Amino acid sequence: MLAFTNAKEKTSPTIIGAGCKLTGDIKTDHTVQIHGHVVGNISAETVVIGRGGKVIGKINANVLFLHGTLDGPATVNIANIYNNAQMTGTLSYYTLNITGNTGLECKLAKRKDKKNEQNDI
Protein backbone atom coordinates (compact mmCIF):
# COMPACT_ATOMS: atom_id res chain seq x y z
CA MET A 1 0.00 0.00 0.00
CA LEU A 2 1.51 3.31 -1.03
CA ALA A 3 -0.99 5.55 0.76
CA PHE A 4 1.49 6.36 3.53
CA THR A 5 4.61 6.53 1.36
CA ASN A 6 6.38 9.84 0.85
CA ALA A 7 6.97 9.88 -2.91
CA LYS A 8 10.15 11.95 -2.65
CA GLU A 9 11.81 10.06 0.19
CA LYS A 10 10.26 6.64 -0.39
CA THR A 11 9.56 6.23 3.32
CA SER A 12 6.58 5.02 5.25
CA PRO A 13 6.01 4.37 8.96
CA THR A 14 5.73 0.91 10.42
CA ILE A 15 2.45 0.78 12.34
CA ILE A 16 1.38 -1.92 14.79
CA GLY A 17 -2.31 -1.18 15.27
CA ALA A 18 -4.46 -1.48 18.37
CA GLY A 19 -5.45 -5.10 18.99
CA CYS A 20 -2.42 -6.40 17.09
CA LYS A 21 0.25 -8.48 18.86
CA LEU A 22 3.69 -8.92 17.30
CA THR A 23 6.45 -11.15 18.62
CA GLY A 24 9.81 -10.38 17.02
CA ASP A 25 12.30 -7.58 16.43
CA ILE A 26 11.67 -4.48 14.30
CA LYS A 27 14.55 -2.69 12.58
CA THR A 28 14.02 0.30 10.26
CA ASP A 29 15.57 3.65 9.36
CA HIS A 30 12.16 5.32 9.70
CA THR A 31 9.32 5.70 12.22
CA VAL A 32 7.66 2.89 14.17
CA GLN A 33 4.27 3.50 15.78
CA ILE A 34 3.06 0.99 18.36
CA HIS A 35 -0.62 1.05 19.30
CA GLY A 36 -0.84 -2.68 19.98
CA HIS A 37 1.53 -5.06 21.78
CA VAL A 38 5.13 -5.86 20.74
CA VAL A 39 7.38 -8.42 22.39
CA GLY A 40 10.81 -7.81 20.89
CA ASN A 41 13.49 -5.19 20.32
CA ILE A 42 12.89 -2.07 18.22
CA SER A 43 15.59 -0.12 16.39
CA ALA A 44 14.35 2.92 14.44
CA GLU A 45 14.82 6.63 13.80
CA THR A 46 11.65 7.46 15.79
CA VAL A 47 9.59 5.21 18.05
CA VAL A 48 6.09 6.21 19.13
CA ILE A 49 4.38 4.07 21.76
CA GLY A 50 0.80 5.29 21.78
CA ARG A 51 -1.74 5.21 24.61
CA GLY A 52 -2.70 1.58 24.97
CA GLY A 53 0.50 0.51 23.21
CA LYS A 54 2.94 -1.78 25.00
CA VAL A 55 6.49 -2.87 24.21
CA ILE A 56 8.36 -5.58 26.10
CA GLY A 57 11.92 -5.33 24.84
CA LYS A 58 14.77 -2.96 24.13
CA ILE A 59 14.39 0.36 22.25
CA ASN A 60 17.22 1.99 20.29
CA ALA A 61 16.17 5.22 18.54
CA ASN A 62 16.98 8.83 17.88
CA VAL A 63 13.61 10.00 19.29
CA LEU A 64 11.16 8.26 21.63
CA PHE A 65 7.57 9.41 22.22
CA LEU A 66 6.18 7.39 25.12
CA HIS A 67 2.44 7.62 25.81
CA GLY A 68 1.91 3.93 26.65
CA THR A 69 4.02 1.26 28.35
CA LEU A 70 7.65 0.24 27.86
CA ASP A 71 8.98 -2.73 29.81
CA GLY A 72 12.68 -2.75 29.03
CA PRO A 73 15.66 -0.47 28.47
CA ALA A 74 15.78 2.40 25.96
CA THR A 75 18.80 4.16 24.48
CA VAL A 76 17.72 7.36 22.72
CA ASN A 77 18.92 10.86 21.92
CA ILE A 78 15.61 12.56 22.82
CA ALA A 79 13.02 11.04 25.15
CA ASN A 80 9.53 12.54 25.33
CA ILE A 81 7.51 11.02 28.18
CA TYR A 82 3.81 11.95 28.39
CA ASN A 83 0.95 11.79 30.88
CA ASN A 84 0.10 8.21 31.99
CA ALA A 85 3.22 6.73 30.37
CA GLN A 86 4.80 3.81 32.19
CA MET A 87 8.33 2.49 31.95
CA THR A 88 10.57 0.02 33.74
CA GLY A 89 14.21 -0.57 32.85
CA THR A 90 16.93 2.00 32.14
CA LEU A 91 16.28 5.11 30.05
CA SER A 92 19.56 6.37 28.56
CA TYR A 93 19.14 9.79 26.90
CA TYR A 94 20.71 13.13 25.92
CA THR A 95 17.51 15.20 26.26
CA LEU A 96 14.59 14.25 28.51
CA ASN A 97 11.15 15.90 28.33
CA ILE A 98 8.54 14.78 30.86
CA THR A 99 4.96 16.06 30.61
CA GLY A 100 2.36 15.32 33.25
CA ASN A 101 2.07 12.60 35.84
CA THR A 102 3.91 9.53 34.56
CA GLY A 103 4.51 6.07 35.98
CA LEU A 104 8.26 5.93 35.54
CA GLU A 105 9.86 3.21 37.62
CA CYS A 106 13.07 3.21 35.67
CA LYS A 107 16.67 4.25 36.10
CA LEU A 108 17.48 7.51 34.27
CA ALA A 109 20.96 7.69 32.73
CA LYS A 110 22.08 10.91 31.02
CA ARG A 111 24.28 9.89 28.07
CA LYS A 112 27.78 11.30 28.02
CA ASP A 113 29.10 9.92 24.73
CA LYS A 114 29.36 12.15 21.66
CA LYS A 115 25.93 13.61 20.85
CA ASN A 116 26.59 13.87 17.11
CA GLU A 117 27.07 10.12 16.76
CA GLN A 118 23.85 8.30 15.95
CA ASN A 119 22.71 5.13 17.67
CA ASP A 120 23.18 1.83 15.90
CA ILE A 121 19.91 2.01 14.01
N, C-alpha and C positions, 0 to 999 in steps of 0.2 A: 504494500500500500504506500503510495507516494504522497498522501495527503499531508503528512507531517514533515516531509523532506524539504529542506531549504535548497532550492534549485541551484543557487550559486555555490554553496559550500558542500552540498551533498551530505548533509547531516540530518539525523532525526533522533529524537530521544528514545530511550528504552523505557517502556512503561509497564509496570506490573500492577494491574488494576485491582480494585477492591474485590475481595472474594477469591482472588487468585493466590495459590501457594506454589512457590518455586523452591526446589532444593538443588543447589549448585552455585557455582561462582559466576559472576558477571564481570566482564572486562571490556571497557570501551573508552574511546577518546572523547566521548560526548557526555550528555546528561542521562542520568538514570533517575526515574521517578518511581517510588515504591508507595503504593496505596494498599497493597495486599501484604503477604507474608513471605519473606525470603530467609531461607536457611543456607548461608554460604557467604563468601567474601565478595566484596564489591570494590572494583577499581575503576574510577571514572574521573572525568574533568569536574563534574558537578553531581552531587547526590542529594536528592530531595526525598525525605521520608515524611510522607503526608500524615495528617491526623488519621488514626486507624491503621497506619502502616507499621510494620514491625520487621526488623532485621536482626537475625541472630548470626553474627559473624563479624569479620573485620572489614572496616571501611578505609580506603586509601583514596583521597580526592583533593582537588584544589579547593573546592568550596562544598560545605555541608550545610543543608537547611534541614533542621530536625524539628518536626512538629509531632511526630509519633514516638516510637520506641526503638532504641538501639541497645541490644544486649551483646556487647563486645567492644573491642578497642577501635579507635578511629585516629588516623594520622591525616591531618588536613592543614591547609594554609589558613583558611578562614572558616570558622565555625559560627553558625547562626542558630541559636537555640531559642525556641519559641514557647509560649504558654502551653502548659500541659505536656511538654516533651519529657520523656523519660530515657535515662541512659545509665548503664552500668559498664564498667571497664575503665580504660584509660583514654582520655581525650587529649591528644597531642596537637597543638595548634600554634600559629603565629598571632592571629587575631581572633578574639572571642567576643561575640555579641550575644547577650542573654536578655530576652524580653519576657517579662511576666514571671509567673510562679511556676517553676519547672520542677521536675522530679529527678534531678541529677543526683545519682549516688555513685559518681565516678571520680577517679583521680584526674585532676587537671594538670597537664604538663606543658608549659610554655616552651615551644621549640627554640633552640638556640643555634641550629645549623644555618647555613646560608639561605636567606629568604628567596633569592632569585633562582635557586635550583628547584625544579619541579619534583614532585613525588614520582615514584615509579608507577606510572599510570599504564 
